[in-house]
């Protein structure tokens, strides 16, 4: 019986010591703050990337419209030349 009592006290002593650190509230706040900072930086980077892509695409469209206007002007000139020959 004495041996059994000794085992119980040793088990309770072992259970009272923990190797896991208690989780603090600051860790949750830090994790949330890190997440928000990461999302904000990623969003800002994506915004500027998409803005740059939009500008490039817009410049291409404007150049195509200018080329189309020039082509139409040349076609109108050619048609007027053909009509004046008749």
C-alpha positions, 0 to 999 in steps of 0.5 A: 500500500505504501508503494501505491501511494508513492506512485500516485504522488509522483504522477500528480507531481509530474502532471503539475509540471508542463513543458507547453508555454501558456498561450497569451492574448498578445500572441493572438493579437500579433497573429491578427496584426501580422495577417492584416499587415500581410493582406494590406501589403499584398492588396496594395501590390496587386492594386499597383500591378493591375493599375500598371496593366490597365495603363498598358492595355489602355495605351495599346487600345488608343494606338489601335484606334489611332491606326484605325483612324489613319487607315479610314482617312487613307481609304476615304482619300483613295475613294475620293480619288477614284470618284473624281476620275469618273 
